[in-house]
Amino acid sequence: MRWQSLPLFIGFAVLALIVGTRAVLVETQRANREAAREAVEYQELLSGLLAMAQEAETSQRGYLLTGEKSYLQPYRQAVDAIPGQLARIDGMTAPDDELVQQINHVKDALSQNQAELAETIALYDRGDAAKALELVRSGQGKAAMDQIRASMDTIRRIGGAAIAARDAHTDRVENWLRIGSIAALLAIFLLGAYTVRLSRRRFRAVAIAQEELMRKNIELGNEIQTREKAESQIRQMQKMEAVGQLTGGIAHDFNNMLAVIISAMNLAQRKLTRGEHDIMKFIEAATDAATRAANLTSRLLAFSRQQPLAPQVVDANRLVAGMSDLLRRALGETIRIETVLAGGLWKTHADPSQLENAILNLAVNARDAMGEDGKMTIETANSHLDEGYAATHAEVKAGQYVMIAVSDTGAGMPADVMERAFEPFFTTKPVDKGTGLGLSQVFGFVKQSGGHVKIYSEPGQGTTIRIYLPRFFGPEEAAISSERAGNPAVPVTETILVVEDDPRVRASTTDAMRELGYTVIHATSGQEALEKLGDNPGVALMFTDIVMPVMNGRKLAEEALARMPKLKVIFTTGFTRNAVVHNGVLDHDVHFLAKPFTIEQLAAKLRDVLDAK
């Protein structure tokens, strides 16, 4: 393939040589024209010099014949101009020995001529006209002029010979170039024919290669489609498996809780039918099962990142320090607890109760991994996750984070367990020792808060789980003050409007509020609630469901506050994607109580809102 390209290279080299020679010839012709112009200008200077000498001589003859001073005017002008003319001639004289010699002859003869003229004029001016004429007739001036003319003729012959030599050289180069151009044209024609033939051969080879490439691309495309279909089927199977595992776990746990509730209620009914009243243990069992069912729902919402959060500015050091008693009770006396709190720790913006719950979940997992003895370390630090780390971890944004790490000295986790650690209902603990929702709840909360969670573990070396929450840069929020918080003994006098479209929930809510001592008015829709507010201007608080037909709770609250600006509102719902929770975060200045709730939670929330300034 390389030797086939050799003629092309040679042809282009010859063509480049011809073009370069042509450029040199053009430059030579330009130089010849410039030299010819300078030669003409040089000859004109010499002719001018000769004319000045002749003009001086003619002026001298006229003065000697007439005695008129006016005849000397051309003589004086010529004498003044001759030095400048000689200087210009010297400036244009080439450094040629013969040429310089002839110019020197001209200068010598010119000096002799000017001396003879000056001497005759001086003799005539002194009145010795006869001697002046005798000097003229001696022929010295004529001899000097003849020498000037002879030297100038020699200079002209030298210049003409140089120009002729240049022209002859240029003609020879141009003739050779003309012959070379004809040969190059022939060579280019032959080269073009060869190139066309070679190109056709290459085009055929390229066409064959393109057809082969197209065939391979079609085969590759078919293979990719087949593989994508297979991967899609595998992903769908994995999704179905995950959904099956999730629904199976939910069904299992809920069935157990419902079994306890149904059994306890049936036993309580039987005892009441027989007139027996020792049913408190059945009610407590049913209440405990219902509470565990509510906690299970909350954990599932946390994993799906749909639990309603109420974020605040959080000092993680203060939060961890405040959990010491809670952690001690949860871990027991045999587990050693160590805290390493960083100085100058940044603030973060998160739901403090959910963050406490996440740390507690990690602590309980650490306790279960260590057994009866071990050490758990809780550490805080300022951390920066750079672009390189973010590029290798999905859903992580580079930036500054507050890091909270929980480490244990337990058995550690193998790689396959770490990969599934955050899956709901996945657990390596014995039956009845864990639901498999602890880490999934932590994972959902951290992701919903815009953070990142990472597991570091090796079998036999313990485990470290690090929570990264984004650094908060804004001002700290002022805490809401309460006048009667923590003083349940104070009698209640407020009137509350309950708005709920489900009759059973509405009945249970109004009964609970009446049990707490409140005067309760209820409504089944937003429009009815507005009418009740119009008829009862003394209503202090509206407790409204959010998801209702026609007019939802948010629109109802806006309309009610427009009529009664001092009215306080608490929203409640079991559906997290609604008008007051966006991206899992409660709207600003919104009071919210998630369903289901206990009477104690209801009482605390009512008093917090009613007593808030």
Protein Blocks (a to p, Z undefined) as FASTA:
>chain_A
ZZmmmmmmmmmmmmmmmmmmmmmmmmmmmmmmmmmmmmmmmmmmmmmmmmmmmmmmmmmm
mmmmnopaklmmmmmmmmmmmmmmmmmmmmmpccbfklmmmmmmmmmmmmmmmmmmmmmm
mmmmnopamlmmmmmmnommmmmmmmmmmmmmmmmmmmmmmmmmmmmmmmmmmmmmmmmm
mmmmmmmmmmmmmmmmmmmmmmmmmmmmmmmmmmmmmmmmmmmmmmmmmmmmmmmmmmmm
mmmmmmmmmmmmmmmmmmmmmmmmmmmmmmmmnopablmlmmmmmmmmmmmmmmmmmmmm
mmnopaccddddddfklmmmmmmmmmmmmnojmlccdddddehiacddddfklmmmmmmm
mmmmmmmmnomaccdddddddddddfklmmmpghiacddddddddddfbebpafklmmmm
mpghiafbdehiaghlmmmmmmmmmmmnopacdddddehiapaddddddddfbdcddddd
dfkgoiakbccfbdcddddfblklmmmmmmmmmmnopacdddfbfklmmmmmmmmmmbfb
dcddfbdghiafklmmmmmmmmmmmbccddddfbfbdckbgghiacehiacddddddfkl
mmmmmmmmmmpZZ
